[in-house]
Amino acid sequence: MHIHVEKGENEAKVWLEPTIELAYSHGFTTKEIKLILQIVEMYEQIINDKWNSHFSNKKQC
């Protein structure tokens, strides 16, 4: 599982499993990356629930 984060031309990919970690980042500052990871950690359960709901619905179509 992973998510993508975009802001203008900047993009990052964050792995959610097995642990939350940055896969890559293009254009974000170190401070912004730290904040992105903090937000993902704060909302980890909600993100996981939404991911599972979204992709389980696609398999049923």
Phi and psi restraints in degrees (range 20) as a CNS / XPLOR table:
assign (resid 1 and name C) (resid 2 and name N)
       (resid 2 and name CA) (resid 2 and name C) 1.0 -154.5 20.0 2
assign (resid 2 and name N) (resid 2 and name CA)
       (resid 2 and name C) (resid 3 and name N) 1.0 166.2 20.0 2
assign (resid 2 and name C) (resid 3 and name N)
       (resid 3 and name CA) (resid 3 and name C) 1.0 -132.2 20.0 2
assign (resid 3 and name N) (resid 3 and name CA)
       (resid 3 and name C) (resid 4 and name N) 1.0 157.7 20.0 2
assign (resid 3 and name C) (resid 4 and name N)
       (resid 4 and name CA) (resid 4 and name C) 1.0 -111.3 20.0 2
assign (resid 4 and name N) (resid 4 and name CA)
       (resid 4 and name C) (resid 5 and name N) 1.0 142.5 20.0 2
assign (resid 4 and name C) (resid 5 and name N)
       (resid 5 and name CA) (resid 5 and name C) 1.0 -122.7 20.0 2
assign (resid 5 and name N) (resid 5 and name CA)
       (resid 5 and name C) (resid 6 and name N) 1.0 128.9 20.0 2
assign (resid 5 and name C) (resid 6 and name N)
       (resid 6 and name CA) (resid 6 and name C) 1.0 -129.0 20.0 2
assign (resid 6 and name N) (resid 6 and name CA)
       (resid 6 and name C) (resid 7 and name N) 1.0 142.0 20.0 2
assign (resid 6 and name C) (resid 7 and name N)
       (resid 7 and name CA) (resid 7 and name C) 1.0 -148.3 20.0 2
assign (resid 7 and name N) (resid 7 and name CA)
       (resid 7 and name C) (resid 8 and name N) 1.0 107.2 20.0 2
assign (resid 7 and name C) (resid 8 and name N)
       (resid 8 and name CA) (resid 8 and name C) 1.0 60.7 20.0 2
assign (resid 8 and name N) (resid 8 and name CA)
       (resid 8 and name C) (resid 9 and name N) 1.0 -124.5 20.0 2
assign (resid 8 and name C) (resid 9 and name N)
       (resid 9 and name CA) (resid 9 and name C) 1.0 -87.7 20.0 2
assign (resid 9 and name N) (resid 9 and name CA)
       (resid 9 and name C) (resid 10 and name N) 1.0 -6.6 20.0 2
assign (resid 9 and name C) (resid 10 and name N)
       (resid 10 and name CA) (resid 10 and name C) 1.0 -82.5 20.0 2
assign (resid 10 and name N) (resid 10 and name CA)
       (resid 10 and name C) (resid 11 and name N) 1.0 144.3 20.0 2
assign (resid 10 and name C) (resid 11 and name N)
       (resid 11 and name CA) (resid 11 and name C) 1.0 -146.2 20.0 2
assign (resid 11 and name N) (resid 11 and name CA)
       (resid 11 and name C) (resid 12 and name N) 1.0 144.6 20.0 2
assign (resid 11 and name C) (resid 12 and name N)
       (resid 12 and name CA) (resid 12 and name C) 1.0 -141.7 20.0 2
assign (resid 12 and name N) (resid 12 and name CA)
       (resid 12 and name C) (resid 13 and name N) 1.0 154.4 20.0 2
assign (resid 12 and name C) (resid 13 and name N)
       (resid 13 and name CA) (resid 13 and name C) 1.0 -123.0 20.0 2
assign (resid 13 and name N) (resid 13 and name CA)
       (resid 13 and name C) (resid 14 and name N) 1.0 131.7 20.0 2
assign (resid 13 and name C) (resid 14 and name N)
       (resid 14 and name CA) (resid 14 and name C) 1.0 -122.7 20.0 2
assign (resid 14 and name N) (resid 14 and name CA)
       (resid 14 and name C) (resid 15 and name N) 1.0 122.9 20.0 2
assign (resid 14 and name C) (resid 15 and name N)
       (resid 15 and name CA) (resid 15 and name C) 1.0 -73.8 20.0 2
assign (resid 15 and name N) (resid 15 and name CA)
       (resid 15 and name C) (resid 16 and name N) 1.0 139.4 20.0 2
assign (resid 15 and name C) (resid 16 and name N)
       (resid 16 and name CA) (resid 16 and name C) 1.0 -102.4 20.0 2
assign (resid 16 and name N) (resid 16 and name CA)
       (resid 16 and name C) (resid 17 and name N) 1.0 -21.5 20.0 2
assign (resid 16 and name C) (resid 17 and name N)
       (resid 17 and name CA) (resid 17 and name C) 1.0 -135.6 20.0 2
assign (resid 17 and name N) (resid 17 and name CA)
       (resid 17 and name C) (resid 18 and name N) 1.0 146.9 20.0 2
assign (resid 17 and name C) (resid 18 and name N)
       (resid 18 and name CA) (resid 18 and name C) 1.0 -73.6 20.0 2
assign (resid 18 and name N) (resid 18 and name CA)
       (resid 18 and name C) (resid 19 and name N) 1.0 -20.5 20.0 2
assign (resid 18 and name C) (resid 19 and name N)
       (resid 19 and name CA) (resid 19 and name C) 1.0 -137.0 20.0 2
assign (resid 19 and name N) (resid 19 and name CA)
       (resid 19 and name C) (resid 20 and name N) 1.0 160.4 20.0 2
assign (resid 19 and name C) (resid 20 and name N)
       (resid 20 and name CA) (resid 20 and name C) 1.0 -73.8 20.0 2
assign (resid 20 and name N) (resid 20 and name CA)
       (resid 20 and name C) (resid 21 and name N) 1.0 120.1 20.0 2
assign (resid 20 and name C) (resid 21 and name N)
       (resid 21 and name CA) (resid 21 and name C) 1.0 -156.9 20.0 2
assign (resid 21 and name N) (resid 21 and name CA)
       (resid 21 and name C) (resid 22 and name N) 1.0 153.9 20.0 2
assign (resid 21 and name C) (resid 22 and name N)
       (resid 22 and name CA) (resid 22 and name C) 1.0 -74.1 20.0 2
assign (resid 22 and name N) (resid 22 and name CA)
       (resid 22 and name C) (resid 23 and name N) 1.0 125.3 20.0 2
assign (resid 22 and name C) (resid 23 and name N)
       (resid 23 and name CA) (resid 23 and name C) 1.0 -84.0 20.0 2
assign (resid 23 and name N) (resid 23 and name CA)
       (resid 23 and name C) (resid 24 and name N) 1.0 -48.3 20.0 2
assign (resid 23 and name C) (resid 24 and name N)
       (resid 24 and name CA) (resid 24 and name C) 1.0 -161.3 20.0 2
assign (resid 24 and name N) (resid 24 and name CA)
       (resid 24 and name C) (resid 25 and name N) 1.0 163.4 20.0 2
assign (resid 24 and name C) (resid 25 and name N)
       (resid 25 and name CA) (resid 25 and name C) 1.0 -148.7 20.0 2
assign (resid 25 and name N) (resid 25 and name CA)
       (resid 25 and name C) (resid 26 and name N) 1.0 134.8 20.0 2
assign (resid 25 and name C) (resid 26 and name N)
       (resid 26 and name CA) (resid 26 and name C) 1.0 -126.4 20.0 2
assign (resid 26 and name N) (resid 26 and name CA)
       (resid 26 and name C) (resid 27 and name N) 1.0 109.1 20.0 2
assign (resid 26 and name C) (resid 27 and name N)
       (resid 27 and name CA) (resid 27 and name C) 1.0 98.8 20.0 2
assign (resid 27 and name N) (resid 27 and name CA)
       (resid 27 and name C) (resid 28 and name N) 1.0 -18.2 20.0 2
assign (resid 27 and name C) (resid 28 and name N)
       (resid 28 and name CA) (resid 28 and name C) 1.0 -78.6 20.0 2
assign (resid 28 and name N) (resid 28 and name CA)
       (resid 28 and name C) (resid 29 and name N) 1.0 145.6 20.0 2
assign (resid 28 and name C) (resid 29 and name N)
       (resid 29 and name CA) (resid 29 and name C) 1.0 -78.0 20.0 2
assign (resid 29 and name N) (resid 29 and name CA)
       (resid 29 and name C) (resid 30 and name N) 1.0 165.5 20.0 2
assign (resid 29 and name C) (resid 30 and name N)
       (resid 30 and name CA) (resid 30 and name C) 1.0 -58.4 20.0 2
assign (resid 30 and name N) (resid 30 and name CA)
       (resid 30 and name C) (resid 31 and name N) 1.0 -40.6 20.0 2
assign (resid 30 and name C) (resid 31 and name N)
       (resid 31 and name CA) (resid 31 and name C) 1.0 -63.1 20.0 2
assign (resid 31 and name N) (resid 31 and name CA)
       (resid 31 and name C) (resid 32 and name N) 1.0 -42.7 20.0 2
assign (resid 31 and name C) (resid 32 and name N)
       (resid 32 and name CA) (resid 32 and name C) 1.0 -65.8 20.0 2
assign (resid 32 and name N) (resid 32 and name CA)
       (resid 32 and name C) (resid 33 and name N) 1.0 -39.8 20.0 2
assign (resid 32 and name C) (resid 33 and name N)
       (resid 33 and name CA) (resid 33 and name C) 1.0 -62.9 20.0 2
assign (resid 33 and name N) (resid 33 and name CA)
       (resid 33 and name C) (resid 34 and name N) 1.0 -43.6 20.0 2
assign (resid 33 and name C) (resid 34 and name N)
       (resid 34 and name CA) (resid 34 and name C) 1.0 -58.9 20.0 2
assign (resid 34 and name N) (resid 34 and name CA)
       (resid 34 and name C) (resid 35 and name N) 1.0 -44.0 20.0 2
assign (resid 34 and name C) (resid 35 and name N)
       (resid 35 and name CA) (resid 35 and name C) 1.0 -65.5 20.0 2
assign (resid 35 and name N) (resid 35 and name CA)
       (resid 35 and name C) (resid 36 and name N) 1.0 -42.6 20.0 2
assign (resid 35 and name C) (resid 36 and name N)
       (resid 36 and name CA) (resid 36 and name C) 1.0 -57.1 20.0 2
assign (resid 36 and name N) (resid 36 and name CA)
       (resid 36 and name C) (resid 37 and name N) 1.0 -47.6 20.0 2
assign (resid 36 and name C) (resid 37 and name N)
       (resid 37 and name CA) (resid 37 and name C) 1.0 -65.7 20.0 2
assign (resid 37 and name N) (resid 37 and name CA)
       (resid 37 and name C) (resid 38 and name N) 1.0 -36.5 20.0 2
assign (resid 37 and name C) (resid 38 and name N)
       (resid 38 and name CA) (resid 38 and name C) 1.0 -64.4 20.0 2
assign (resid 38 and name N) (resid 38 and name CA)
       (resid 38 and name C) (resid 39 and name N) 1.0 -42.5 20.0 2
assign (resid 38 and name C) (resid 39 and name N)
       (resid 39 and name CA) (resid 39 and name C) 1.0 -65.7 20.0 2
assign (resid 39 and name N) (resid 39 and name CA)
       (resid 39 and name C) (resid 40 and name N) 1.0 -43.5 20.0 2
assign (resid 39 and name C) (resid 40 and name N)
       (resid 40 and name CA) (resid 40 and name C) 1.0 -60.5 20.0 2
assign (resid 40 and name N) (resid 40 and name CA)
       (resid 40 and name C) (resid 41 and name N) 1.0 -43.2 20.0 2
assign (resid 40 and name C) (resid 41 and name N)
       (resid 41 and name CA) (resid 41 and name C) 1.0 -62.7 20.0 2
assign (resid 41 and name N) (resid 41 and name CA)
       (resid 41 and name C) (resid 42 and name N) 1.0 -41.3 20.0 2
assign (resid 41 and name C) (resid 42 and name N)
       (resid 42 and name CA) (resid 42 and name C) 1.0 -63.0 20.0 2
assign (resid 42 and name N) (resid 42 and name CA)
       (resid 42 and name C) (resid 43 and name N) 1.0 -37.4 20.0 2
assign (resid 42 and name C) (resid 43 and name N)
       (resid 43 and name CA) (resid 43 and name C) 1.0 -108.8 20.0 2
assign (resid 43 and name N) (resid 43 and name CA)
       (resid 43 and name C) (resid 44 and name N) 1.0 21.4 20.0 2
assign (resid 43 and name C) (resid 44 and name N)
       (resid 44 and name CA) (resid 44 and name C) 1.0 -53.5 20.0 2
assign (resid 44 and name N) (resid 44 and name CA)
       (resid 44 and name C) (resid 45 and name N) 1.0 -47.8 20.0 2
assign (resid 44 and name C) (resid 45 and name N)
       (resid 45 and name CA) (resid 45 and name C) 1.0 -64.7 20.0 2
assign (resid 45 and name N) (resid 45 and name CA)
       (resid 45 and name C) (resid 46 and name N) 1.0 -43.2 20.0 2
assign (resid 45 and name C) (resid 46 and name N)
       (resid 46 and name CA) (resid 46 and name C) 1.0 -63.7 20.0 2
assign (resid 46 and name N) (resid 46 and name CA)
       (resid 46 and name C) (resid 47 and name N) 1.0 -43.8 20.0 2
assign (resid 46 and name C) (resid 47 and name N)
       (resid 47 and name CA) (resid 47 and name C) 1.0 -61.1 20.0 2
assign (resid 47 and name N) (resid 47 and name CA)
       (resid 47 and name C) (resid 48 and name N) 1.0 -46.3 20.0 2
assign (resid 47 and name C) (resid 48 and name N)
       (resid 48 and name CA) (resid 48 and name C) 1.0 -61.7 20.0 2
assign (resid 48 and name N) (resid 48 and name CA)
       (resid 48 and name C) (resid 49 and name N) 1.0 -43.4 20.0 2
assign (resid 48 and name C) (resid 49 and name N)
       (resid 49 and name CA) (resid 49 and name C) 1.0 -61.8 20.0 2
assign (resid 49 and name N) (resid 49 and name CA)
       (resid 49 and name C) (resid 50 and name N) 1.0 -45.2 20.0 2
assign (resid 49 and name C) (resid 50 and name N)
       (resid 50 and name CA) (resid 50 and name C) 1.0 -65.4 20.0 2
assign (resid 50 and name N) (resid 50 and name CA)
       (resid 50 and name C) (resid 51 and name N) 1.0 -40.7 20.0 2
assign (resid 50 and name C) (resid 51 and name N)
       (resid 51 and name CA) (resid 51 and name C) 1.0 -59.5 20.0 2
assign (resid 51 and name N) (resid 51 and name CA)
       (resid 51 and name C) (resid 52 and name N) 1.0 -52.2 20.0 2
assign (resid 51 and name C) (resid 52 and name N)
       (resid 52 and name CA) (resid 52 and name C) 1.0 -61.7 20.0 2
assign (resid 52 and name N) (resid 52 and name CA)
       (resid 52 and name C) (resid 53 and name N) 1.0 -41.8 20.0 2
assign (resid 52 and name C) (resid 53 and name N)
       (resid 53 and name CA) (resid 53 and name C) 1.0 -63.3 20.0 2
assign (resid 53 and name N) (resid 53 and name CA)
       (resid 53 and name C) (resid 54 and name N) 1.0 -46.4 20.0 2
assign (resid 53 and name C) (resid 54 and name N)
       (resid 54 and name CA) (resid 54 and name C) 1.0 -61.7 20.0 2
assign (resid 54 and name N) (resid 54 and name CA)
       (resid 54 and name C) (resid 55 and name N) 1.0 -48.8 20.0 2
assign (resid 54 and name C) (resid 55 and name N)
       (resid 55 and name CA) (resid 55 and name C) 1.0 -81.0 20.0 2
assign (resid 55 and name N) (resid 55 and name CA)
       (resid 55 and name C) (resid 56 and name N) 1.0 -24.7 20.0 2
assign (resid 55 and name C) (resid 56 and name N)
       (resid 56 and name CA) (resid 56 and name C) 1.0 -72.1 20.0 2
assign (resid 56 and name N) (resid 56 and name CA)
       (resid 56 and name C) (resid 57 and name N) 1.0 -32.6 20.0 2
assign (resid 56 and name C) (resid 57 and name N)
       (resid 57 and name CA) (resid 57 and name C) 1.0 -68.0 20.0 2
assign (resid 57 and name N) (resid 57 and name CA)
       (resid 57 and name C) (resid 58 and name N) 1.0 -35.6 20.0 2
assign (resid 57 and name C) (resid 58 and name N)
       (resid 58 and name CA) (resid 58 and name C) 1.0 -67.2 20.0 2
assign (resid 58 and name N) (resid 58 and name CA)
       (resid 58 and name C) (resid 59 and name N) 1.0 -34.5 20.0 2
assign (resid 58 and name C) (resid 59 and name N)
       (resid 59 and name CA) (resid 59 and name C) 1.0 -68.9 20.0 2
assign (resid 59 and name N) (resid 59 and name CA)
       (resid 59 and name C) (resid 60 and name N) 1.0 -26.3 20.0 2
assign (resid 59 and name C) (resid 60 and name N)
       (resid 60 and name CA) (resid 60 and name C) 1.0 -81.2 20.0 2
assign (resid 60 and name N) (resid 60 and name CA)
       (resid 60 and name C) (resid 61 and name N) 1.0 -16.5 20.0 2
